[in-house]
């Protein structure tokens, strides 16, 4: 079904009215178009690891539809939210996530290069 934006033509009126109408068929079954903000927005900020873990937990808690098993391997198929590319990320405990966010310890090797702060 394809929509068509229509402007009503009133006899004796030179300028068109400000309201817009949408019709989805050849008949004049007219629906008033909503006025909503269509301006582009900035993309979302990058997610931190904690937010990705939270999304992964939500993804794992969602109900899944009954699916046929994979015909080649025989394993049951699993379908998650396909538009969120987080299926390859490992789930780490909070301790592991906090350890990975800390800077590495200073090296004890002797080098002739000065340390950069």
N, C-alpha and C positions, 0 to 999 in steps of 0.2 A: 504494500500500500504506500503510495507516494503522496506527500502533502503539497498543497499549492497555497502560497500566500496571496490572499485577495484583499483588495480595498473596495469597500462598497461604493458604488456610483449613485449619487443622489441627484435627481433632476433639478436643475436650476442652481446647483452649488458649484462654484468655480474651483475652490480649493478642496483637496481631499481631507477627510477627517483624520485625527491623530490615532484613532484606534485601528488595529490590524486584526484580520480574521484569517483563519486557516481552514481549508476544506480538504477532506481526504478522499473525495470521490467526485464524479461528474455532477452529481446532484448538489444542490446548494445546501448541504448539511454543514452549517458553518459553526466553528468553535472559536471562541475568543482566545487570542494568543496571550500568554502570560508575559508580563514585563519583568525581567530579571536581569541582573548584572552579567553582561557577556564580556567584560574586560578581561584580558589575560592576566594571570597571576604569576608570581615568582614560583619556581620549583621549590619543593620542600627541602629543608636542610638535611644534611647527611645524618643518618642514624648512628647513635653510639652503640657499642656492643651490648650494653644492658637493654636498650630498646629492641635490638634484633632478637635477643634471647626472649624478651617478653612476647614479641610477635611469634616466635617459634613455639612458645608454650601455648599461646592462643590457637595457633594452627594445629598443634597436636591434640588440643581439647575439642576441636570441632567434630561434630558427628560426620561419619563417612557413609556414603551410599554403598549398598551391596554391589560388589563388582566381581566380574569373572576373573578367574586366575589367569596368569600369563600362560599362553599355550606352549611356549618353548620351555620355560623353566618349571612350570607348575606351581610357582609361588603365588600367593594372593596379591592382587594388584592394589596399590594404594594411590588415591588421588587427593592431593592437597590443593591449596590455593595456587593455581598455576601461574598467576601473574606476580607472585611474590617470590623472587629467586633466592630463598633462604634454605632450600632443602639440603644444600651441600655443607652448611656450616655446622660444626660440632657444638654440642651442648656442653658447656663447661660449668663447673660449680662456681659459686660466688668467690671462693678463695682463689681459684685458678684465674678468674677474670681480674681480680684485684692484683694478683701477682704479675699478670701480663701488662697491666697499666703502669707499673712502677718502672723507673729507669734502671738500666742494667748497672751492676756494681762497677766501681772504677777498676780498670785493669791494672795489674801489677807489673806489666811488661815495661822494660826500660826502653824508651825511644828518645830520639833527639828532637822530636817535634814538640812544640809547646801545646799545652791543653787549651782548647777553645771553650770558653764558658758558655 
